[in-house]
């Protein structure tokens, strides 16, 4: 049954997989978001995958071999593919595409005390905490729980991001 399926890609290979699947005549979709990053002390807005390591592909397993997809450069495997792949609801892809087109162009990086944040780099990557205050232009204090205790640490401002509610 033709439909959208979710692929798990090799690390940082979503675009490679998308290109190679496209050359095989398959329709793909890689949702992107704009992310503000620090490069050489400057704030730069770049596009990054909304779901790192994941890519959507539209095909019919009866017409196109799943084994061919698995052997495509950049692709690791179809997600949750046992004997018979189950397609995703088309509405999900439509909503993702619509939201990507209407996403704000600018990124608000102004954090205020009490905002929930996530560490995006360093030893605490992927942990969440609460923004306390800025120490300087480049540093901030974040409160988070580690080893059962609340700890306040000094961290690079560029290595934390606000967590959406």
Kinemage of the C-alpha trace (Angstrom):
@kinemage 1
@onewidth
@group {chain A} dominant
@subgroup {mainchain}
@vectorlist {calphas} color= white
{ca unk a 1} P 0.000 0.000 0.000
{ca unk a 2} L 1.524 3.312 -1.109
{ca unk a 3} L 2.099 5.761 1.696
{ca unk a 4} L 4.628 7.634 3.818
{ca unk a 5} L 7.071 5.556 5.834
{ca unk a 6} L 9.650 6.632 8.387
{ca unk a 7} L 13.321 5.829 7.793
{ca unk a 8} L 16.096 5.834 10.345
{ca unk a 9} L 19.272 7.182 8.747
{ca unk a 10} L 22.900 6.803 9.654
{ca unk a 11} L 24.196 9.701 11.815
{ca unk a 12} L 24.165 13.028 9.950
{ca unk a 13} L 23.231 11.244 6.705
{ca unk a 14} L 19.641 12.407 6.239
{ca unk a 15} L 20.455 14.569 3.234
{ca unk a 16} L 22.644 11.874 1.683
{ca unk a 17} L 19.803 9.351 2.036
{ca unk a 18} L 17.327 11.879 0.626
{ca unk a 19} L 19.532 12.478 -2.417
{ca unk a 20} L 20.107 8.761 -3.076
{ca unk a 21} L 16.428 7.861 -2.655
{ca unk a 22} L 15.496 10.722 -4.978
{ca unk a 23} L 17.857 9.341 -7.628
{ca unk a 24} L 15.886 6.076 -7.388
{ca unk a 25} L 12.684 7.995 -8.167
{ca unk a 26} L 11.253 8.043 -4.636
{ca unk a 27} L 9.573 11.044 -3.038
{ca unk a 28} L 11.120 12.014 0.300
{ca unk a 29} L 10.518 14.642 2.958
{ca unk a 30} L 13.050 15.949 5.468
{ca unk a 31} L 11.426 18.517 7.795
{ca unk a 32} L 13.841 21.357 8.583
{ca unk a 33} L 13.886 24.111 11.211
{ca unk a 34} L 15.934 27.262 11.537
{ca unk a 35} L 18.374 27.133 14.440
{ca unk a 36} L 20.537 29.940 15.743
{ca unk a 37} L 24.138 28.831 16.322
{ca unk a 38} L 27.334 30.549 17.347
{ca unk a 39} L 30.155 30.416 14.791
{ca unk a 40} L 33.374 32.285 15.443
{ca unk a 41} L 31.602 34.493 17.962
{ca unk a 42} L 28.809 35.440 15.565
{ca unk a 43} L 25.166 34.403 15.705
{ca unk a 44} L 24.228 32.512 12.536
{ca unk a 45} L 20.829 31.054 11.595
{ca unk a 46} L 21.093 27.688 9.831
{ca unk a 47} L 18.640 25.003 8.807
{ca unk a 48} L 18.793 21.702 10.702
{ca unk a 49} L 16.632 18.560 10.518
{ca unk a 50} L 13.600 18.734 12.806
{ca unk a 51} L 14.042 15.033 13.583
{ca unk a 52} L 17.782 14.282 13.439
{ca unk a 53} L 18.543 10.902 11.785
{ca unk a 54} L 14.974 10.486 10.471
{ca unk a 55} L 13.535 10.905 6.975
{ca unk a 56} L 10.088 10.278 5.480
{ca unk a 57} L 9.774 8.366 2.202
{ca unk a 58} L 6.665 7.861 0.046
{ca unk a 59} L 6.515 4.513 -1.766
{ca unk a 60} L 4.580 1.274 -2.229
{ca unk a 61} L 6.385 -1.765 -0.735
{ca unk a 62} L 4.606 -3.968 -3.295
{ca unk a 63} L 6.197 -1.982 -6.169
{ca unk a 64} L 9.548 -0.981 -4.680
{ca unk a 65} L 11.715 -3.382 -2.696
{ca unk a 66} L 12.273 -2.613 0.995
{ca unk a 67} L 15.662 -4.322 0.624
{ca unk a 68} L 16.618 -1.675 -1.989
{ca unk a 69} L 15.770 1.054 0.516
{ca unk a 70} L 17.786 -0.657 3.260
{ca unk a 71} L 20.808 -0.844 0.934
{ca unk a 72} L 20.609 2.842 -0.033
{ca unk a 73} L 23.587 4.956 1.100
{ca unk a 74} L 22.698 6.932 4.229
{ca unk a 75} L 19.744 4.733 5.183
{ca unk a 76} L 19.926 2.453 8.193
{ca unk a 77} L 16.451 0.887 8.189
{ca unk a 78} L 12.712 1.405 7.956
{ca unk a 79} L 11.376 2.231 11.417
{ca unk a 80} L 9.311 -0.526 13.041
{ca unk a 81} L 9.396 -2.595 9.872
{ca unk a 82} L 8.640 -6.204 10.743
{ca unk a 83} L 7.060 -8.343 8.027
{ca unk a 84} L 4.630 -5.796 6.578
{ca unk a 85} L 5.431 -2.052 6.808
{ca unk a 86} L 2.569 0.131 7.998
{ca unk a 87} L 2.315 3.577 6.358
{ca unk a 88} L 1.988 6.802 8.351
{ca unk a 89} L -1.107 8.943 8.136
{ca unk a 90} L -0.797 11.416 5.224
{ca unk a 91} L -2.248 14.134 7.468
{ca unk a 92} L 0.918 14.018 9.614
{ca unk a 93} L 3.150 14.837 6.630
{ca unk a 94} L 0.763 17.546 5.409
{ca unk a 95} L 0.741 19.201 8.844
{ca unk a 96} L 4.532 19.032 9.126
{ca unk a 97} L 4.920 20.650 5.698
{ca unk a 98} L 2.404 23.378 6.567
{ca unk a 99} L 4.086 24.100 9.903
{ca unk a 100} L 7.527 24.230 8.271
{ca unk a 101} L 6.288 26.852 5.786
{ca unk a 102} L 4.685 29.014 8.496
{ca unk a 103} L 7.535 28.739 11.036
{ca unk a 104} L 8.910 32.107 12.145
{ca unk a 105} L 11.983 33.279 10.279
{ca unk a 106} L 13.744 34.795 13.293
{ca unk a 107} L 14.829 32.886 16.359
{ca unk a 108} L 14.187 34.440 19.796
{ca unk a 109} L 17.210 33.652 21.926
{ca unk a 110} L 16.371 35.976 24.838
{ca unk a 111} L 16.135 33.786 27.927
{ca unk a 112} L 14.598 35.028 31.171
{ca unk a 113} L 14.826 33.629 34.698
{ca unk a 114} L 12.541 30.615 35.077
{ca unk a 115} L 12.631 29.476 31.433
{ca unk a 116} L 13.045 25.746 30.941
{ca unk a 117} L 16.215 25.037 28.969
{ca unk a 118} L 18.036 22.048 27.518
{ca unk a 119} L 21.798 21.651 27.266
{ca unk a 120} L 22.687 21.178 23.602
{ca unk a 121} L 26.432 20.652 24.011
{ca unk a 122} L 28.967 19.630 26.584
{ca unk a 123} L 28.862 16.937 29.279
{ca unk a 124} L 25.221 17.617 30.240
{ca unk a 125} L 23.923 17.415 26.660
{ca unk a 126} L 20.183 16.564 26.451
{ca unk a 127} L 19.594 17.209 30.184
{ca unk a 128} L 17.086 19.893 31.089
{ca unk a 129} L 17.202 22.633 33.675
{ca unk a 130} L 15.926 26.079 34.621
{ca unk a 131} L 17.597 29.271 33.406
{ca unk a 132} L 18.620 31.444 36.373
{ca unk a 133} L 20.560 34.424 34.998
{ca unk a 134} L 23.150 35.686 32.554
{ca unk a 135} L 26.659 36.079 33.971
{ca unk a 136} L 28.063 37.881 30.950
{ca unk a 137} L 27.524 38.054 27.197
{ca unk a 138} L 28.697 34.439 26.766
{ca unk a 139} L 27.866 32.687 30.102
{ca unk a 140} L 24.773 31.917 32.193
{ca unk a 141} L 23.698 30.075 35.344
{ca unk a 142} L 21.419 27.051 35.014
{ca unk a 143} L 19.756 25.099 37.819
{ca unk a 144} L 19.261 21.374 37.235
{ca unk a 145} L 18.962 18.118 39.133
{ca unk a 146} L 21.916 15.768 39.224
{ca unk a 147} L 22.545 12.907 41.659
{ca unk a 148} L 19.266 13.702 43.412
{ca unk a 149} L 20.246 17.292 44.246
{ca unk a 150} L 19.541 20.634 42.609
{ca unk a 151} L 22.784 22.172 41.367
{ca unk a 152} L 23.550 25.562 39.878
{ca unk a 153} L 26.258 25.598 37.222
{ca unk a 154} L 27.914 28.182 35.051
{ca unk a 155} L 27.497 27.279 31.356
{ca unk a 156} L 28.105 28.759 27.928
{ca unk a 157} L 24.996 30.628 26.796
{ca unk a 158} L 25.387 29.199 23.283
{ca unk a 159} L 25.180 25.653 24.702
{ca unk a 160} L 21.641 25.978 26.093
{ca unk a 161} L 18.329 26.436 24.317
{ca unk a 162} L 14.799 27.164 25.461
{ca unk a 163} L 12.498 24.147 25.723
{ca unk a 164} L 9.098 24.687 24.105
{ca unk a 165} L 6.190 24.313 26.469
